[in-house]
Amino acid sequence: MRTLIKNTRLSAAIFAAAFVMVQSSCTKDFDKYNSNPNGLTEEDLLKDNISSGIFIPEMQVNIMYCKTNEDYIYQLQQNLNADIFSGYFAPPGDFGGPNNSTYALKNGWNLWPFKVGYNGVMNGWREVSKRAVTNPQFIAVANILKVEGMHRVSDIYGPIPYSKFGAGALATPYDDQETVYNTFFKDLDDAIKSLTEFVTKNPSDNSLNRFDLVYDGNYIQWIKFANSLKLRLAIRIAYANPSLAKTKAEEAVNNSYGLLALNGDNALVKSGKGVPTRNGLWVDDLSYNDTRMNASAESILKGFKDPRLSKYFMTSKVIPGDYKGVRSGISFSGKPDAYLNSSSSTLKENTPVQYMCAAEVAFLRAEGALRGWSMGGSAQSFYEQGVKISFEQYTLGSSDASTYLNNNTNTQAPYTDPINAANNVTANSPLLSKTTVKWDESASMEQKLERIITQKWIAIFPDGQEAWSEFRRTGYPKIFPVVNNQSGGTINTEKQIRRLPFSEDEYKNNQAEVTKAVSLLGGADNGGTKLWWDKKPN
């Protein structure tokens, strides 16, 4: 069977079989859908761990959808919500009318993060858990992927069905978000323990290699990623449960296998193992022409004279040689494609999808140290380390990083709309931050936090989901509010959007439970209600 795995056509067939299983495994017609005479038999799947392993890449490519078919799914899963709300991207046209960019939230769009999360990640996890009883290392990796995928879903909606998923009930109950996060930590702790025990007893095992699109079956790298993810989630709840946040953050840092510390550790989804992938954001930007650089990204990167600007974006055609972004929520005044000549990203079709990078981990440790937690160094040392690692990631030299880190004059720049001056942000606008790059030990804790989060926001590009979550949690960096707020008063323009409403499909198919979930939310099911961890005082 090893030669079978190396055969691209047959490997693709394995992946296709997994897709059919995942999509249909929650229906009563499972056997019918899996009896394709041109596919693989259950006997085939039981050989060489294929039965459980084939669901690992299925989970991996659905966390941020990057399959080569159905390209529109990433756009609905993330680009038309978090990528816009994060300040990274903005639509260059009106999509035919009011939409998410003006807070006129479209139900048909906003069910997709939920849908992809459960069809692609949770159903895949359930299959691995059921089939890999003799492969605890597969279950551990699936648990890590489950948390990576579903914390993103929870950070969009709040309460989600999680701890009781797959229990066999006709309707799946929702957990409040605090319970969801507590279960995330348990899942990660269990996975770290299981993988640690496994690699101790089986140091040369490479059984996952044939399926793993991220770390090629390197379990130690998976432990590092799990520790880093645990640190991310600990920082996320710093305002909601400070004591648990501190405990879990310090556990993550002190684990003997460590964290993502070098760019070689970055968690990236790559094509391979017979599984072709395509960067979904590249599709939206360079293929569909449906997204462009956000004005906030222009303002911050140009203001700091950040050399990563040319690594992230191409110069525009509207002002040749210059980088131009688009304000979110603007009126296109009968010119639906007026801003197509704004800056596109530099992503390629085969650019790997990034779950997490080492630079982010350094900034997480910087914030932990700022809070007085035991992170293994000072806030300043990790802050500067984060910038240096990010520069290395984009092949910028150490001298570039040193020059950048010593800049104590440049701040967020004004924004000029090349088409409509009503969208400008002038130099004296309160929408602009006065923070600089250079660390100032005499600054207040809040000023230091703004520096850390602003640089983290730059470094984790282009992951709009994580950037939006951290903006909601901290208020940083300063992202321009929408110009036209068409939420009908449910979303505060200044505070910006806090979540998406629950899935329209859930109201149809799981109505009783999603109705209960609204009470767990602690507010109305709209974009203005804060999530559980969104507790920072205004």
ABEGO torsion letter per residue (X at the ends): XAAAAABAAAAAAAAAAAAAAAAAAABAAAAAAAABAABBBAAAAABGGAAAAAAAAAAAAAABBABABGAAAAAAAAAABAAAAAGABBBABAGGEBBAAAGBBBAAAAAAAAAAAAAAAAAAAAAAAAAAAABAAAAAAAAAAAAAAAAAAAAAAEBBBAAABGAGBABBBBBBAAAAAAAAAAAAAAAAAAAAAAAAABAABAAAAAABAAAGGBAAAAAAAAAAAAAAAAAAAAAABAAAAAAAAAAAAABAAEBBABAAABBBBBBEGGBBBBBAAAAAAAAAGABBBBAAAAAAAAAAGBAAAAAABBBBAABBGBBBBBBBGBBAGGBAAAAAABBBBABBAABBBBABBAAAAAAAAAAAAAAGBBAGEBAAAAAAAAAAAAAAAAGBBAAAAAAAAABAABBBBBBBBAABAAABBBAABAABBABBABBBAABBAAAAAAAAAAAAAAAAOABAAAAAAAAAAAGOBBBBBBABBAAGGABBAAAEBABBBBBAAAAAAAAAAAAAAAAAAGBBBBAABBBAABABBX
